[in-house]
Amino acid sequence: MAVPAALTEDRIYHYCPPEKLDFETTETLEELELPFGQERMLRALEFGAGIKAPGFNLFVLGPSGAGKHELVRRFLDSHAAEQPIPSDWCHVFNFRQSDQPRVIELPPGDGRAFKSDMNDLAMELKTAIPAAFESEEYQARIQELQEEVARRQQQGLFAIQKEANANNIAMLTTPAGFTFAPMRNGEVIEPEEYKNFSDDEKTLIESKVEELQKKLQQAIQQLPRLRKEVQERVHALNEEMVQLTLGGPIGELREKWAKIPAVVAHLDAVREDVVEHAEAFQDNENGAPAGLLNRYRVNLLVDNAETRGAPVVYEDLPNHQHLTGQIEHRAHQGNLYTDFTLIRAGSLHRANGGYLILDARRVLSQPMAWDSLKRILFSGQIRIESLERLYGLATTVSQQPEPIPLDVKVVLLGDRTLYYLLAHYDPDFLDLFKVEADFEDDLDRDDDSYGLYARMIAAMARALKIRPLSRDSVARLIEHASRLASDQKKLSAHDRVLKDLLSESDHWAAQDGCDKIERAHIEQAIDEREYRASRVRERSLEQISRGVVMIATTGEQVGQVNGLSVLQLGATRFGQPTRITATARPGKGQVVDIEREAKLGGPIHSKAVMILSRFLANRYAPEGELSLSASLAFEQSYGGVEGDSASVAETCVLLSAITGVPLRQSLAVTGSMNQHGEVQAVGGVNEKIEGFYRVCAQTGALQGQGVLLPASNVEHLMLNREVRESVRSGAFSVYPVTRIDEAIELMTGMEAGEPDRGGQFPEGSFNRLVADRLVQFAESGKSRDDSTDKDNGGSNGDG
Amino acid sequence: MTDDQQPAGTDRGRILILLDGSRPSLSALEVAAQMARARQAEVLGVFVEEVSLLRSAGYGFAREVGASSGVVRPLDAAALQTRMRAQAEQIRRALQQALATSGGVQALVHCRGAVAEEVLNLLQPEDLLIMGRVGWSGISGARMGSTARRLAGQAPGEVLLWTESRPRPQCRVVVLLNHDREGNRRALMAAAERARRTHCPLTVLVRGPETGDPAILAELQAELGQWGVPARIRQLPLESPESLLRVLQQERAAELVLSRRGSLFGEQGVDMLSELAMPVTVTP
């Protein structure tokens, strides 16, 4: 089998030829109308924004910082501009049930006019009604009424007085009422003198007094009825005056708002209420109570007078109150007080008839916000409920505004994990968010995409208000975008990372006094970022150079190989070599994964070791017993080990331990392997190669060191300049391997050997050596079993 | 002109205030206190235990019919006397309180008899009598009580029949003049005082040709100007109660001042007065 050739420089880096970009600077580039490479998401947005059926709200999935919000906002703004402007909504006093304010829908812009009309009406009522009560006409009529009452009241009493006087009986007033006494010549007779009257006279007088008392009693008892009648007549008069005063202004308003029956009905209710409270307006000194007049005002909840198209609202603090609206309270003399004018709209109200953009994580982190949002979307109407009522903490009487019908499209933005978690755990979620708009992380890199990507960068530069980029710098940025995507055929679409890089490059360009961003500034920005994050990496390298962490990069060693791992710290990640060692002796066909035994290995790693052990058994002892007791360990690894990217390295080191053939320490290995010995792709290859390169480079001159990686990973390579230069000079090599045998040959310098028809490996080959050694193990294991059996008198026991 | 300045020639008699404990009489007490302060006059409160009432309570069959409820209950002489004593005490306190701020001299005459007679006995010609237009009889809806009617007609001096009225904007004090020059002068002075007290302009109603003489009118104007009271003179077309009522309405009259000697002040005139829901000053 031929050993795979080391990769050339052009295979480990996908350059962007500047001639692919036909511009001098990004200043001349037009902006993209639609973001490129996001067709799937755009189609989802288009569909989601357009479909009218209930529950078709959107969830835009993508990593944070990918520019979801900006893109969705841009799309919705242009989409909504062609939609009709939604209605205005206002709350008015409910004269039948004062704690349930009514809602009125008005054509956009009419809300303001209605509010102003009602304010004017209230002001007019304040002055016109007292004026009507002050008028001579009213005063005269009320005086007539009062006089009539007095007359009628007196008539009864005078009649009795007259009758009493006619019978020589005086009717006297006491502080509390009336009394009767016999009189003569207009004066009450002395009681002593009265005693001299004859019994007949006395009887006559006393019976007359009694009769008069009864009549008086009857007359007095008629008075409340009389007073009530008068009150009614005064009230009727007041009503008449108010009706006459209101006739003009309310009539005009009725005519003006005739097209909206709800407004007309409200005006009628206002008229009735004013008439009912006519007396309250009579106070000329202070005018009508403010509370009374406030009832005629309008709380304009949603004003779309200046809205163009459908509204697109982004709620940056999506708590319960901000979403559903709230009822505020005013403190008045130590009491909390509220009315319909203190109802405040929420973002759902403002977005009604349009689109509401929300950050899913923020909604979920606010108490009750998610539940309230779902409740409202399910019910199709916005009902304002205070949080304390929802929690049952307050039972005081409050306002319960009439709900407002809802027609809004909610667009949630969130990462994929959140979407899948919600879909899994919240049974309502998929009923309400039926449209999934998945954001593309990476874009295809081909000849067509260069120009589009450059225009996207130009748009970013403009949005950031930074210097334009030169053609060279865009080419460098495109190369870096591939590195960010870890793929020669992809470009990163991560908005935040690219924008940060542009801003930093602009900073360095400013330091240089350049009026545009050059390639060197992009390079500097990348290097500076890397340097800023390099403290841990440098410490790790120092530990290796000082021999604290043992890594050999020269010579050969049995049962020892350099594996490669990647560490992710915050936004940066870097690779470093790890020594993997193996031991082998005869045994029961088991490979001990020390990491797993120590509970430091993850399940994928364990799986990889199991695959490895089955590969050994299948390949080298397909029919016989695999007598092997081997162990594998990641030396000086104190954290967990996870992943299968070390399985090629583990296979090599295990076979070295079995055969005693040394492995080249100048090569590091990465790649996973299946049960047939095929090498499979792994992640983080760039970081791994660069990590090993740095370790080799710091030990002195490079002497043919290199890395073995899965051939299927070659197109993921976007290695840095230092590695590329060393590869060009041949000081460092990268070998693509497709099968385990290729790795064995590279690591041992021996031929691996293909089995013949009988399954025998050729003499002198590495595989033959393995097979023979395993046979030896089996025999030595068997002889030991035999001797143990003898020792134990034939009983079974483990050696 | 300050409140304490008086038109020349004002008689400085006492102010008698007739008190019976009813709401109108207590309201009149406030006015009396104000006027006493301005005139720096002595105030004499008068409370008369009405003898006919005491007599009537002496009858075994005497009953009191409640003015509001119509309930009939026995009227006992002892209880009535106790009630009257309490009333007198209450009145004394009210009088003291009303005059405490002005520091005016005050006394309460507590006597027994017929109210009008007792008051007439106490009155001097230079005294001002202030009383509510109705006393307890107001509860029956009467506009002017019998005592008020009698005293307005028979008192030797000035009588202010007080009634509470709602303040109205742009209202005026109206004084009605007649042919009697001396009587007119007294009425004008009283009217000027009321105008200053109420901060209302004055309307002088004259009935020609006796009073409509331009020379007399010019003299009047000059005198009013001297007192600093804004005034206008108006002709009364007919000397009838109806005509007066009409003019009073047109002038938005808040108070009326008229002389007892005028032809409009007779039995018919007093009936007319009872129709007016405003304070009326009757001058000698």
Chai-1 contact restraints between the chains, C-beta under 6 A:
chainA,res_idxA,chainB,res_idxB,connection_type,confidence,min_distance_angstrom,max_distance_angstrom,comment,restraint_id
A,A150,B,G141,contact,1.0,0.0,6.0,A-B,restraint_1
A,Q153,B,G141,contact,1.0,0.0,6.0,A-B,restraint_2
A,Q154,B,G141,contact,1.0,0.0,6.0,A-B,restraint_3
A,L157,B,S140,contact,1.0,0.0,6.0,A-B,restraint_4
A,L172,B,S52,contact,1.0,0.0,6.0,A-B,restraint_5
A,L172,B,L53,contact,1.0,0.0,6.0,A-B,restraint_6
A,L172,B,S56,contact,1.0,0.0,6.0,A-B,restraint_7
A,T173,B,W136,contact,1.0,0.0,6.0,A-B,restraint_8
A,T173,B,S137,contact,1.0,0.0,6.0,A-B,restraint_9
A,T174,B,E64,contact,1.0,0.0,6.0,A-B,restraint_10
A,P175,B,W136,contact,1.0,0.0,6.0,A-B,restraint_11
A,G177,B,E64,contact,1.0,0.0,6.0,A-B,restraint_12
A,G177,B,V65,contact,1.0,0.0,6.0,A-B,restraint_13
A,G177,B,G66,contact,1.0,0.0,6.0,A-B,restraint_14
A,G177,B,A67,contact,1.0,0.0,6.0,A-B,restraint_15
A,F178,B,V65,contact,1.0,0.0,6.0,A-B,restraint_16
A,T179,B,S56,contact,1.0,0.0,6.0,A-B,restraint_17
A,T179,B,A62,contact,1.0,0.0,6.0,A-B,restraint_18
A,T179,B,E64,contact,1.0,0.0,6.0,A-B,restraint_19
A,T179,B,L75,contact,1.0,0.0,6.0,A-B,restraint_20
A,A181,B,S56,contact,1.0,0.0,6.0,A-B,restraint_21
A,A181,B,Y59,contact,1.0,0.0,6.0,A-B,restraint_22
A,V188,B,S52,contact,1.0,0.0,6.0,A-B,restraint_23
A,V188,B,R55,contact,1.0,0.0,6.0,A-B,restraint_24
A,V188,B,S56,contact,1.0,0.0,6.0,A-B,restraint_25
A,P191,B,G58,contact,1.0,0.0,6.0,A-B,restraint_26
A,P191,B,Y59,contact,1.0,0.0,6.0,A-B,restraint_27
A,E206,B,F61,contact,1.0,0.0,6.0,A-B,restraint_28
A,Q213,B,R63,contact,1.0,0.0,6.0,A-B,restraint_29
A,Q213,B,V65,contact,1.0,0.0,6.0,A-B,restraint_30
A,Q213,B,V72,contact,1.0,0.0,6.0,A-B,restraint_31
A,L216,B,V65,contact,1.0,0.0,6.0,A-B,restraint_32
A,Q217,B,V65,contact,1.0,0.0,6.0,A-B,restraint_33
A,Q217,B,G70,contact,1.0,0.0,6.0,A-B,restraint_34
A,Q217,B,V72,contact,1.0,0.0,6.0,A-B,restraint_35
A,I220,B,G70,contact,1.0,0.0,6.0,A-B,restraint_36
A,Q221,B,G70,contact,1.0,0.0,6.0,A-B,restraint_37
